[in-house]
Amino acid sequence: MNGKVLIMMLLAAGGINLWASAPKGAITPEMMSEIRSAYEGSSADKAIHNAIANNGIDELAVNAANKNGFDTNFSHRVKSKGITNQRSSGRCWLFTGLNVLRAQMMSQHNLPKLELSQNYNFFWDQLEKANLFLQGVIDTSDRPMDDKTVDWLFANPLSDGGQYTGISENIMKYGVVPVEVMVDTYSAANTSKMRNLISLRLKEDGLELRDMIAGGAKKGDVEKRKVAMLGEVYRMLVLNLGEPPAEFTWTRKDESGKIIDTRTYTPQSFYAEYAGNDLKNDYVMLMNDPTREYYKVYEIDYDRHNYDGKNWTYVNLPIEDIKEMAIASIKDSTMMYFSCDVGKFIDRERGLLDVDNFDYESLFGVKFGMDKRQRILTHSSASSHAMTLMAVDLDENGKPRKWMVENSWGPGANDGHLIMTDDWFNEYMFRLVVNKKYVPENVLALLKQKPVMLPAWDPMFSEEQ
């Protein structure tokens, strides 16, 4: 008799129990019986199953009572005008940084409207990141491919995400231009295909550079080949995004549309005249990361956009310390670069971030009890999106009730702004960049510490999208 047939017959007759040979820790019939008992199949269970089978979980978990009394008034708010839209790209960090500058430039120079070209700075960002990768490959060429850093480099040759150092290094090197000087193209607003193709090209280039060095190529020849590779990247970027201008003519107008003057600028001279901030040295990067010691300075390796730039280096502080600086900045009409885990408990229809928006525990009958520290350690939460912090609502004791950010998702609820409760801020806020004039002396003194170096693959490396 065929062996397979015999096995099937024995199984059918219950003669062989494949569960019996399961190793310790596997699901056994006894364990399965206990597991199944968790579902009672009551009328309530069946009703919930029917509801979830035909609807989205968030729609069913909405906390209806939390929709009452939604207050959109703020005691302190920085003036702004115009909402930007990053569309299908991960450029939130860039939009955020440029929006902070835009508000400052409009206020200081009485400009009725202004938007800065995200496409212009994004072009240079992608070229700089390509060079960061290629030079990183050269610098680590003596290590095997399975070395952790080498593996990380080839896994992350290029991205459209980023953080504040991408703003500071980029603008201080390349300046800015008004949006009409270099408008978005399709690839600027839909970055994935362009990014993937350039990344693929860069990975091939990286392997070639490693082979050249392993074969004994001279340093000069390796550098010359790297420059040629960057030339190919430059051409691909121009074909997708357009070529950045070396200079441009811009007409300044008043509220009525009357021309004030028409002048020719370079991107650097335009920035110097209308902003001029020292973005590298006049700002402090703050983090609230309860997994690490507070009042310490940390640096993340390769967490930068330019090879000649500075890694993301931050002071880790309790949330209450960060709030004090944020409030001081808002009271002085100064917006800030801010990032958080925006996807948690977001009600897009109202533009509200509130830990009470959804009641998953009542829907499923299970407890979700991790605190912020535990969520970070288990990769359940991290900084995912950058926005512009620009308002706070303080109670009679000067304590924040809620906050508001200018977002870059286009028009929507609250005219394109998101409101977050203070409880949500505590749980899902991560990064803030503030001008040094709002930072207490004791915090500034911490910057004299030698930073604790963290690896590139640290969870806090996650780029804002």
N, C-alpha and C positions, 0 to 999 in steps of 0.2 A: 504494500500500500504506500502511496505517495506520502512522504513525511509531512508536508504542509497540510494535506488533507487530514492526517491523523491528529495533528495539533489543533486544527479547527474543530474536529469532532470532540476532542477532549475539552476544549474550551467551552464548546456549546453545552457539554454535559456537566460543566463545573468541575472537571477533573483536574484542571491546572489553575492555580491562583497566582497570576503574575505579580500581584501586590505583595505576596509573601516574601519575595526576595528583595524588596525595596530597602535601601540603606536607612539608617537612623536619621530622622529629620525629614524623610519624605512623607508625602500624604498617604496614609494607610486607610483601610476601610473604617476603622474606628474613628480616626481623625476626621474623615470625610463626613461621617455621621454627625459628629459634633459641629462641624462647620455648617452643614446644612440646617442644623437646628436654629441657626441665627436668623434664618428667614422663616417667619411663621406662616407667611402666605395669608395673612388676615385680610379682611376687606380693605383696611387702610393701606396695607402693603400693595395690594392689587391696584387700588386707585392711584397710588403714587407711581407705580410702574406704568400704568396706562398714560398718566400725564407726562412722565419723562420720555416715554417712547414716542410721543408726538409733539414735543416741545423742547426748546432749549433749556438747559439747566438754570441759567441766570434768570430767564423769564419766570421760572417757577420759584426761584429762591428770593425774588425781590421782596424786600422788607417794606410792605405797603405803608406801615405806620411811619417809616422814616421819610416818606415823601412830604409829610406835613411840615409846615413852618420853614421851608427852604428860604433862607435869607441871603440875598446877593449884595447887600450893602457892606461897605468896608470903611473903617475909620481912617485908614491911611493907604493911599494909592498913588503910584507914580503914573503920570500922564503918558499915554501912548496913543498911536493912531495907525491903523492898518494892520491886518493880520496876514502873515505869510503862510505858504503852503509848501512843505517839503515833498509832497506827493509820494510816489512809490520809491523812496530813497531813504538811506540811513543817515541823512545829513542833519539830524536834529541839533547836534552839537554845534554845527556851523551856523544854522539859522539862529540858535540861541545867542551865540556870541555876537553875531552881527546885529541882532535885534537889541541887545544891550547897548551897543555902540550907536545904533540908529536913534534910540530914544535920547541919548545924551547929545548927539549932534543936532537933532531937531530942536531940543530945548536951548542949547547954548547959542545957536545961530538963527533961531526963530524961523526955521524952515517949515513951511506948511505941510509938506510931505517928503518922505525919503524912504527908499528901500535900497539896500546894498546888494550887489550881485553875488549871490551864493555860487553861481556857476564859475565866476572868476576865481575865487579862492579855492573852490573844489578842484579845479584844474591843477593848481599848484600842489594841493594836498595829495592828489593821486600820484603826481610825479615824485614828490618828496618821499612818499611811502614806498614807491618802487625802488628808489635809491636806498632807503633804509633797509629793505629786504636784501637787495643785492650786496650791499656792503656788509650786512650782517652775515650773509653766506660766506663772503670772503674772510671775515674775521673769525669764523668758526670752522674754516675749511680743514683744520687739523683734527677735528673731532669726527667720529663715525656718524653715519646717517641716523642711527637710533639714539644718539645723544639727545637728551631731553630738550635742550635749547635748539639744536638743529631741527629736530622733529617739529617743534613749535613754529619755527620760522617757515618751514615748508607747508605747514598747515595753515599759516596766516600770512601769505605774501602780500595781500592787499585787502582793504576793506573800505566801505564808505562810512562806517561808524567812527566815533572818536570821542575826544574829551577836550577839556579846556586848553591844554598845552598845544593841541592842534590849532586852536584859534590864535593863541598868543604868538607862537613861532611863525605861523603863516602870515598874519597881518603885519607883524613887525618886519618881516622880510619882503613881502610882496605888496603891501598896501591894500587898498580897497577901491572899488569903483561903483558908481550908481548902477542899479539894476538894468537901466536902459542901455548902458554901454556894453554889457555882455549878458544877454538874456539867457534863460534856461533853454536847453534843447531837450528833445525827447529822452536822450540818454542821461542827461543831468537829472531829470525828474524820474527816470526809470533806470536805476543804475545797475541792476543785477547782471544783465547780459554783458555789458561792457566790462564790469568788474571781473566777471568769471573768465572772460576771454583774456584780459590782460593778466590775470592771476595765472592762467594756464601757461601763457607765454613766459612769465617770470619764473615759474617753476622749472621750465626747460632751460632758461638762462642760468638759473642757480646751479643746476646739475652740470651745465657746461663749464661754469666758473670753477666748480670743485674739481672737475676733470683736468682743467688747465693747470690748476695749482698742484694737483697730485702728480701731473706729468712734468713738473719742474719749470713751468712757464715763469718768465720774469715778471716782477711786480708791475713794471710799466706796461707790459703787454696785457696783463690782467685788467689794469685800470682802463686802458684804451678800449678793450672789449666791453667793459662795463658801460662806458660812455656810449658806445655804439648801441648797446642794448637799451639804454635809456632814450636814445634817439628814436628807436622803434616805438617805445612806449609813448613818447611825446607825439609822434605822428598819429598813433591810435587815439590819443586823447584829443588832438586837434580835429580829427575826422568825426569824433563823437560830440565834442563840446564846443568846438570853435577855438580859434587861437586868441589867447589873452592879449589885450592891447598894451603897447609900451607907453602910449600916451593917448589922451582923448580930450575932446572939447565938451564942456558942460555948461549949460545955462541955468543960472540960479534965478528963481522967481519968488515973488511974495504971494500973500494969500489971495490977492485979486488976479494973479496970473501975470502981473507986470514984471518985465525983465529987469533984474537988478544988475547982473553982469554976465558976460560970456567969456570964459577963460579956458586955456589949455593946461591940462594937468598930466602928471604921471600918476599912477596909482599910489605911489609913496608920498608924493607932494599933496595929493588930495587928502590922504589920511592925516598927514602932519597938520594941514590947515584946519580941517573940520573936526578932528578928534585929538590926536597927538598923545594919547595915553601910553605910558610905558607898561604894556601888558605883561611883560616878563617880570618886572621888579616891583610894581606897585600893588600887586594883588596876592592874596593868600588863599591857597586851596585847602578847604576844610572837609573832613569826612566824619561821619558818625558810623563807626564800625565796632559794635560791642563785642566782637570776637577777639579784639586786640586791645592792648593796654591804652588807656586814654592819656592825653598830654605827652604823647610821643610822636615823632616825625617818621613817616614811612615813605619809601620810594619803590616803584614797581619797574623792574628792568624791562626795557624795550617798550614801555608804555609811553611812547612819544610818536610824533608824526614825521619829524625831520631827524636825519642822522646826526646833525649838528645841534639838535635841540635838547631840551631837558626832559627827563622822565617825569611822569606824574608823581609829584612829591607833595604830600599832604600832612596836615596836623590832624590827628585823630582826637576828637573832642566829644564830651557828652552833648546830647541834643539840646539841652537848655542853654549851654554856652553858645552854640551856633545860632539859636533863636535870637539871643540878645544882639548879636552882630547883624543879623538879617533885619531886625526891627529898626536898628539904628540907621542902616542903609536906606530902607524904605522911607523912614521919616525925613531923610535928607534928599528924597526924590531921586534915588539911585537904584536902578534895576541891578539884578545879579544873575549870573550863570548858576543854574540849579539843576540837579538831576535826582531821579527817584525811580521806584519800581512802579511805573504808571499803570501797568495792566492789572494791578490788584484792586478789587472792589471799585471799579470804575463804572459809573452810570453815565454813559455817553449822551443820552438824551438830555440830561440836566447838566452835563459837564461837571459832575460832582464826584470827588474821591472821598469816600467815607467808609470806615470799617463796618458800619451798620447798614450799608446799602443792600447786602445780600445775607440771608440767613440759611447757609448751607447745613448747619447743624440740625435745625428743625426738619429740613427736607429729608435728610438721609439718616437722622438719628445717630450721628457719630460726632465726636468732639474733634475740633481742629484747634489744638492748644499750644502750638509752638510760639515762642517769643521771637523777637527780631534776631537775637544771637543764634538761636537754633535754626531759624530759616536760612541764615547765611551759611552756617556750617553744613547744612544738608542740601545746598544749592537750590533752595526753594525760593529765594529772593535775592536780588542784586540790582544794582543801578542799571536801568534799561533805556531811559529816555531823558533827554535834556530839554529844559524849558526856561523861560525867563521869569524869575520871581519878582513880582512887582506890586503886591498889595498884602496888607495884613489887617485883620479886624481885632482890635484890642478891647477888652472889657474895662469896667471902671477901675480895676486894679492894675491895668497895664498888661494883663496876660492875654496871649493870643487865643481867639476862639476859632479862627479859620484864616486861610491864606489863599492867594490867587496867583496864578502864573499865566503869562501870555504864551500860548502854544503855537505850533507851526503845522497844524493840520487843516488850515483853511477855515472859512467861516463855519460856525456851528453854534452850539449852546453858549450862552454868555458872550456872544460876539467873538467866538474863537478862543475864549479863556477857560481854564479849568479852575474850579474851586476845590480846596481840600480842607477837611476839618483838621483841627490841631491834633486829634487822636491819630488820624491817618498820617499826618506829618511825622509824628513820633515813630511810627512803625515802618514807613516806607520811604522816608527821605534819606539820601545818602551823601550827596556832594553839594557843596556851595562854594562859590568863589567870591570873595569880598575885597573891596579896596582896603589897603592897610590902615587908612584913617579911621575905619570903623572897628579895628581889631585892638583889643586891650594889650597893654605892654607885656603882661605875663604870657600871653599867647605868642606875641612877636618874639619874645625871648626864646621860645621853644625852637624857633627856626635855626638857632645856633647849634642845635644838636646835629650829630652825624646821623643821617637817616638810616633806619633799619631797611636793608634791601630785601625786597620780596621778588620772587621769580615771575617771569612773564605770564605764566599760566595761573597765577593767583586769581581766586574768584573776583577780587576787586579790580582786576584788569578789564572786566567786561565793558565793552564800549557802548556809549549811548547811541541809540538808533533813532 
